[in-house]
Amino acid sequence: MNPASRGLSLRLERVSVRYPGARSRAHPALDEVDLLIGSGEHVVVVGPSGAGKTTLLHVAAAALQADRGRVLVDGEEPWSLDPRRRRRLRGRLFLAPQVPPLPPRQRVVTAALAGRLPAMSLAGSVRSLLVPFDVGAAHAALAPFDLADRLFDRVDRLSGGERQRVSLARALLAPARLWLLDEPLSALDPVRAARALQVLRQQAAQRGVTLVVSMHQVEMALANFPRMIGLRDGAVQFDGQASDVSPEQLQRLYAHAEPAPQPPELPSEEPCEPAPVPMVWR
């Protein structure tokens, strides 16, 4: 396989992150985390609210520097690279935050095509923000998420769930070889969540992209991912085949944990009409 077309590997070696404040001293966001995710793997990370899932994905995306330990993306340490090489490496990563940072007055077509910006020159990036350069590609990326008819709507006219789906369409347009998706289904109703997850997994598999997703929907995670990582208080509690994860392990993972709140910026969208959901690729 051409190295440029394969998924990136990810290794965390004794990675710790502590945020300022008393709570972080007692419970670090990440605590001596060791992980190895191979090229092309599909992995789901589960755990209660505040477990460190978001911090883990931001560290992996070189958006946050760890206080201790090493992070290697395809064998390279992002924070040991010079700024130009670090930007180039980040261009091969796609991080989708739970609350998508979409400018409210931007058109949906422009917001979706922003997924291609890491592969473009500065001049090309500016032009693309002013005039969409590939409307057909944006339409094709939005269609699987039932948003093709909203192509020229403004982002602030969309529901929270629709904005989250625009963010996922960006992944399909991005040149990235590692997708890091933080609670990408949190504002979607169950039917749309299942469809979106199917699209993401199928596209990642076809392209050989490495896929790491954090989720609160444990049953959906168990049914759709071959590997599951359980995170609590910043530490890995278990890591293995999803089919081997026991109810007792999940009970311990979520014991005495408060339910994760819905982010106020992303209200859940209205349920769509029930429809048969195709079998998810495994």
N, C-alpha and C positions, 0 to 999 in steps of 0.2 A: 504493500500500500504506500502511496505517495505520502511522505511525512506531513505535507501541508494539508492533506485531506483526512488525517486520522484525528481521533480525539486526544486531548491532552491528559496526561496523568497528573495526579495531585498527591503530594505527600506532606503530612504535618508531623513534625518531630518535637515532642514535648512542648507544645505550643501553649502559652499562657497569656491571657489578656486580663488586665484589671483596670476598671474605670475609677475615677476619683470618687471618694465617698466611703462612708462607714460600711455600707452593705457590700461593696465590692471587696473590701478587705476580708470580710467573713466568707463571701461566696464569689470568687472570681468569675468573670464572664466565661472564660475558658481556663481549664486547670490541667496542665500537663497532658494535652491531647495528642495522641499518636494515631494517625490514620494513613492508609494507603489506598487510593482509588485509582484503578488502572484505566488505561486508554479505552474509551468506548463503554465503560461501565455505566449502569443506571442504578443510582443509589438514592434512597429516601432517608431523611433524618427526621426523627420524631422525638417528642419530649414536651413537657409542660411549658407554659408561658414562663419566660425568664430563664430557660434552660441553657441558652447560649447559641441557639440555632442561627439567629441572624448574625451574631458576631462571627461564628464559624464561617458563614458564607462570605462575609465582607473580608475576613482575613484571607480566605482562599482566592478572592478576586483582586487581591492587592489593593483594596480600597481602605484597608486598616492595617497598620503595622502591629505585629504582636510584640508584647513586652519581653517575652522570652521564647526560645525555641526557634526552629527553622521551618519555613514554608517553601516547598519546591513545586513549581509548576513546570511539568515536563523537564525536570532536572535543573531548572533555573530558579535561583532565589530572587524574586522581584525586587526586593529592597537592597540587594547588592549590585543591581544593574545601574548604569547611568540613566538619567531621566529619559533620554530618547529611546533606549532599548526597553526601559520599563513601559513606556507608552506603547511601544510596538507589541510587547507581550500582553498588555491589557487589552489591546485590540483583538486578541485571540480569545478573550474571555467575554462572556455576557452575563451580567448580574441584573436580575429583575427584582427590585425591592418589593415588599408587600404593598406599599403605597407608591404607585408609579409616579415619578417626577415629570409629569406631562404639563407643559405650559397651557393654561386654561384657554387662551385665545388662539392657540394653534389649531390648524385643521388636522383631522384624523390622518389623512394621507401623509402629511408632513411628519406627524408624530410617529407613524409606523416606519417610514423611510429613515428616520433617525437611527434605526438599528444598523444602517450601513455606514454611518459616519466614521467609525474607527478605520475603515479601509480607504477613506477618501483624503485628498489633500485639503489643506485649510481653505483654499479658494473654492474647491468643489463643495466643501461642507457649507460654506456661507451661501453659495448659489442654491444648494438643495433646500436650505431653510427658507429661502425667498420664493423659489419656484420648484415645485415637485418635478423630479427628473425622470421618474419611472412609475407612472401611475398604475401601469399594468401589473408590476411586481407588487405594489402595495395592495391592489385589489385581490391578487392571488393569495397573499399572506393573510389578509383579513377575512376572506371568504370562509375558511374552515372554522372561524370563531363567530360566524353569523354577523359580521360587521361590514360586509361589502357595500351594503346600501347606505352606510354612514360615512363613506369615503371623504366627503367634502364638508361634513359637519364640524363645528368647533368642538374642541375637547370638553369645554365647560357645559356643553349640551348633553353629555353622556352621563349615564348612571355610573356609580362606583364600580359595578361589575363590568360594565362596558369598557371603562378605562383600564381595568386590569386585563381585559382581553386584548386591548390594543398593545399593552406592554408585552403580551405573549406573542403577538404577531411580529413584534420587533425581533424576537429571537429567531424567527424563521427567515428574516432578512439579514440578520447579522452574519459577518464572516467568522464568527467565533467557533472554536473547537471545544469549548467547555461552557456549558450552560449551568448557571447557578441561580436557582429560582427560589425565592423566599416567600413561602405561603402563597403560591400563585393562584390558588383556587379559593381563597378565603372569602371573597365577595361573590362567588358564583353559586347558583342553586345546584342541587345534586346532579341534575341531568346535564347542564352545561359544564359542570366540573368534570364529569366523566368523559364528555366529548373532548374537552380541551386537553385533558391528560392523555387521551388516546392520540390526538394529533401530535402532541409534543413527543411522546415516546416513539411513535412511528417515524416522525421526521428525524429525530435524533438517531434512531437505529439505521435508517437509510443513509444518513450522512456520516455515520461513525462518530458522532459527537458524544462526548462524555456528559452525562446528565446527573446533576445533584440537586435534589428538591427537598425543601423542608415542608412538612405538612402537619396539620392537626387532625386530619381525617384519617384515623388509624386504620379503619377497616378498608378504606380505599387504598391506602398505602400498602397494606398486606396483600391485597389482591392484585396489585399492578407493578410491584417492584421486586426484583430478585434478591436485593440486598437491603437490609434495614439497619440503621444505626440509631441507638437510643441514647439521648443526651439529657442529663439532669445536673443542675448546679455546675454547669461548665465542664463536666466530666463524662466520658463515654461509659455508659452502663452495660451496653451490649453491642455487638457488631457481628453480623453474620447473615445467613440466608433468612429471608423473611419467613419462609415456610417453617423454619426451626424456632422462631420466636414464640415463646409460650405465653398463655394468658397471665401466668404468675409474674413473668418478667415485665409485662405491660402494667400490671397492677402495681408492682413496686416502682416502676418508672413514674407513674402518675399519682402515687399515694400522697394524700393530703395536699395535692396541688390544686390551685384555683383554676377554673376554666379560663382559657385564653379569651380576652375581650375582643370583639370586633373593632377594628380601627374606625374612629368616627369619620375619617376622610373617605372611607370606602363602604358606604352602606350596601347591604346585599341587594341584588337586583331581584325583580319579580320572577317567580318561577316560570320557565317556559312551558309550552304544552308538552305533556308527557309523550315520549316517543321511544321506540326500541333503541337501546344503546348497543352498537356493534361490539363484538368481542375485542378486548384490549390486547394488543400485541405483547407477548411475553418473551 
